[in-house]
Amino acid sequence: MKKIFLIVLACLAIMVDVNAQELTNFMNREPIVSPEIGESQVTFRFLAPKADTVKITGGFTPTVKMKTSFGEMDVPGSLDLTKDEKGLWSITLPLPEPELYTYSFIVDGISVNDPTNTFMQRDGSRYLSVLLVPGEKTENYFEAEKRGNLHQVWYDSPTLKINRRMFVYTPYGYESSNKSYPVLYLLHGAGGDEDAWSSMGRTRQILDNLIEKGLAEPMICVMPNGNPNQMAAQTTQLPVSDMDYRDPSNRNNYVHSIVKDIVPYIEKNYRVIADPDHRAIAGLSMGGGHTIAAANEYPGTFQYICPLSMGIWGEQPDIDEKLQGLKKAGYKLYWLACGNTDFVYESAQKLDAKLTENGLEHTFYVTEGGHTWANWRIYLNTFAPLLFK
């Protein structure tokens, strides 16, 4: 009996050493709060008695220059935490400007998420802790009082020859009414998947708030997976097809699947107003390219067209012909947006010039900053109230 007791005690000691931070609430010890947001400052804490160094890096830390395949870019640097006599590391910083930031700790050179922060986001294969600073800019990133639903929907794609998943947002009241709604098809960028806009873009929260305030029309929002070789996000562990979607013979296969597979599925299975006047398409980066291609390849299908952080990339000798086709078919809104330090800003400027040259009325919405979710959330906040008016 004594031997069993000693084994149990030893196991408990190991658990406490490995999971000390997670177990504080169960061991009659003062809970560790991180991040702790005050009126003018924020404190981060991390319990690691045996660590030699703990740093923090994130969207609010000073930037450093780094060479990338897109050229030299500013990336987050790191700041040192200070260790107390109990092995608790901490740092107090001036409260950053209202924004949604991601961050992580670097413990003896290893990146670690904040174990006491339950607010996390997934960016492809990475999970990151989140700091959401309240303010006018971020007020729509918090939960509204009247919340819509987010559905994970599986559908067959004859165009891509696989069964696929997409996320579908339905506004508050959809399930309890017979009303039909317009639809926004919202597309993610490279490295993302069907969860990107809802996780990092805060799409449900933004639309909930805009609709609740009467600033946007109640709408359904469809967020597909833009990787035509994937059935769904990597987290599903489903196999990826060996289709090379960069092969010229497969060009626009995903765009075709949007119009031929996804739109018909939504219009058959959801209460929607199934006409071009009640269809919008928008996307960021790669999804911006898909948005431009969908508008050009299927003119008249979407009356609201919003490419974000994208433009004319590479040689497109038929761009004038395509834009004239779109002009002839007609549309209600062409809303192009890009950050002025974005590496695709020049391509967005080219599209702006071509739209002007071909006589297509449009808006070119330019913001500060680069190729970031901070901008894409602003763009959704800005163009959503313009839809279906």
N, C-alpha and C positions, 0 to 999 in steps of 0.2 A: 504494500500500500504506500509506504514511504517512497519507494522507487518511482511509482506512478506519479505521486505528487511532485517529486523533483523534476520529472520529465515535463509535466504540465507547466510547472513554474518556468522551466527553461524555454519552452515554446512560447510562453507568454512574454518572456523577456525579449525574445527575438522579434516577436510581433510588435512590441512597443518600440523597439529600436528602429525597425524598418518602416513602421506606419505611425510614428509618433504624432505627426501632424494631424492625420485623420482621426486618431484616437483621443485627442485632447478632450473632446466633448463627453467621452465616456469614462474618463479617468479622474474626474473631479478637479480638473485643471482648467485654468482660464482659457476659453476658446480663442483661437487665433483668427483675427479678422483681416482679410486681405481680398480686395482692396478696401480701404476705409476712406470714404469720401467725406471731406469736411467742406466748409464754406469756401475756403480759398486754397486748400491743399489736399493731397491724397497720399495715403501711406500704404505701402506694400510690405508684407511680412512673409518670411519663409523659415521654417524650423529645420535646421540642419546642423546639429552640434558638432559633427565630425568633418564638416566641409571646410576647405581652406579658403575658398572664394565663392561668393554668390553675386551675380550681376543681374540686371534686368535690361531687357531690350524690347522695344515696341514702337508703335506709331507716335508716341509722345516723347521718345528719347532723341537727343541730338543726332543729326544724320551725318554720315560719312560718305565719301565718294567711293564707288566701286565700278570696275570695268565689267560690263556684261556684253552679251551678243548684240544688244541693241545700242551699245555705246556706253559712255560713262553715266552712271545714275546715282542719285542720292538714296542711300539705304539707311535704316535705323542703326545707330550705334548702341553702346551699352553704358550703364552707370553702375557703380559699386554700391552694394548694400553693406551695412555695418552690423557686426555681430555683438550680442550682449553676453553676459555671464551665463545665461541659460542656453545658449546656442541658437537664439532667435535672431535671425538677420532681418534688417528693416531699412527702409529708405522713405523719406517724406519729401514730396515734390510739390511745387506750385501746381494747383489744379489746372490741367490743360484746357484749351478752348473746348466748348461743347462739341463732341464728336464721338463716334464709336471707334475705339482703338483696340487692336489686338496686341498681346504681349506675351512674353515668357521669361522665365528665369534661366540663367546659365550657371549651373552648379558644378564647380570644378571642370569647366569646359563642356559640360553636357547640358543641352537644352531641356528644360523641364517646365511643364505647365504649373499654374498656381493651384495646388491641391485643395485650397479652401474656397476657391471661386467656382461656383456651379455654372456660371455663365460662360459658355464656350461656343466657338464656331468651328466648322469643318471647312477647310479650303483644300479640296482635292484629297490628298492623302495625309494632310496635316490638320491637327487639332490645336487650336490656340485659345488662350484665356482672353476674356473681353473686359475692357473698361468702358462703360457707357457714361459719359459726362452729361448731365442734364443741362438743357438750355433751349433757346428758341430754335436753333438749328436742328436739334435732335428730338424735339418734342413728339414728332410722329414716329420715332423709333421705339417708343415705349408702348405698352399695351393700351388700346382704346377700351372704352367701357362696353361697346358693342363689337364683338369679335366674330369674324368669319371663320370658316373651316378650311383646312388644308388637307387635301386628299392625295394619297399615293395611288395612282391609277395605272393598271397594266392594259396595254392595247396591242393588237397585231398590226405590224407594219409590212404590208405586201411589197412596198417599194424597196425596203431594206431587207426583207425576208427574215425578220426576227420579231419576237415578242418583246416589247419595250415598256419602260416605265416613264411616266411623267407626273409632275405635281400639278394639281388643279386647285386653285383658290376659289371658293364660293363666298360671296359677301354675307354679312349678317342678315338673316331673314330669308335666305334662299330656301332653306328646308321647310319653312312654315308658310310659304306663299305659292301662288301659281304664276308669279311674274316671270317674264322672260328677260334675259340680260344681254348686253353687248359683251364682246370678248376681246381681251388683250392677250396676244401671244408674245411671251417675254422670253428672250433667248440669252443664254449665258456665253461666257468667253472661253478661250482655250484653257485647259486645265480644270475647268469646272464640270458640273453635271446638273442633273435635274433639281438638285437641292441647293445649288449655289445662290440663286436669287432669294430664296426664302431664308436661308441661313445667314449669308453675309449681306444680302441686300435688304433684309428686313421687309420684304415685300408685303407679307400679310399685315404687319403692324402699320406700314405706311398707308396701304389702301384702306385698312380699317379706320384709321384716323382721318384721312381725307374724306372718306364717305360719311363718317359720323359728323364731321364739321360742315358737310354740305358743299365741300370744295370740289369733289369728284363725283361723277355718276357711279352708282353701284354697278359693278362689273365682275365678270368672271375673269380670272387670270390663269393662263395655261403656261406652265414652265416645263418644256420638254428637255430631254437629254440631247445635246447637240453633237455628240460623238457618235457617228453613224455605225461604228463598229462595236458599240457597247449596248447591251440590253438595259443596263441601269448603272448607277454609281458603283465605284469600286467596292464600297462597303458591303454590297450584296454578295460579293465573292462569285458572281456569275462569270462564265468564260467570255472572253472578248473574241469576236470574229477576226479572221485574218484578212478581211477586206482592207485594201489600201485606199483610204478615202482621199489621199493626195494624188492618186493616179488620175490623169486627165479624163479617162473614160468614166470615172466615177464622179466627175465634177457636178456639183449641185444635187447629188442624190439625196442628201438630207433636206435640202430646200424643197425638192419634189415631194419628199415624204411629209413635210409640214402641210402642204396644200392637198395632197392626194390621200393621206392617211389620217393625220391629226385633226385637221379642220373637220372632215366628215365625221370622225368619231365623236368629237365634242358636240357637233350639231345634231347628232343622233341620240346621244346619251345625256345631254344637259339641256335645260330650258334656256335656249339662247335665241336671239333674233338673227336668223341665218341669212344675212345679206351683207354686201360689202360695206354699207354705211355703218354697220355695227361690228366691224372687224378692225382691229389695230394690230400692228406688229412692231416690235422694238427689240433691240438687242445690243449688247456691249461687246466691243472688240471683235472676236470671231463671230459672235452673235450679231454684231453690227454688220459684218460682211454678209451673213445669212439674211439679214433684214433687207439690205440693199438688193441682193440677188433675188429674193422672193418678190419684191416690188417690181423689179425689172423683168423677171421671167414670167410673172403672172400679173400683168398690169390690170388694175381694176378690182383685184381680189381683196385688197386691203385699202381702206380709205384713209387710214392714219398710219404714217410710216415714220419711225423714229430710230435711226441708226445712231449709236453712241460710241464715241472713241473709235471711229473707223471712217474710211473714205475710199478713195480710188487707190488701190494698192497694185503696183505692177502695171503691166501693159494691158489696157482694155480698149482695143481698137473699135469695138462696137458700142462704146458707152453712149455716144450721141444718139445712135439709132435706138438703143434701149430707153434712154430718157425721153426721146420723142414719143415712143410708144406709151410710156407711162403718162406723159402729158396728154396725149390723145384720149387715153382711157379715163383720165380724171382722178382726182384725189382731193381730200379735204384738208389734210395737214401733212407737211413734210418737215420734220423737226430734227435737225442734225446738231449734235453736241460733242464738244471735245475740250479737254484741258489744254491750256496754252503751253505747258511744258511736257505734254504727252509725246511719246516718241512717234505716235501716229498723227500728230497734229498737221503735219505737212500733207498727208493723204486726205485728211478732212478738209483742209483748205482747197485741195484740188477738186474734191467733190462739190464743195460750195461754189467754186468757180464754174464748174461744168453745169450745175443746176442753173446758175445765173445765165450762162451763155446760151442755154437751151430754153430759157424763158419759163422755168419751173419756179413758181412762187414757193418760198421756203423760209425757215428760220435757221440761222447758224448761231447756236448758243455756246459761247465760249466762257469757260471758267478758269480760275487759277488752278494750278496743280496738274498732276499727271494721270497715269493709267491706274487709277485706284478706286476702290469701293467707296471711298469718301465722296468722290465725284459722282459715281453711278447712282448712289442713293439720292443725291441732290437732283440728278436728272429725273429719276422716277417721281420724286416729289413735285417736280416742276412740270413735266409733260402730262402726267396722269390727269390733272384737272382740265387739260385742253381736249381730252378725248370725248368723243360721242356728244359733242355740243351742237 
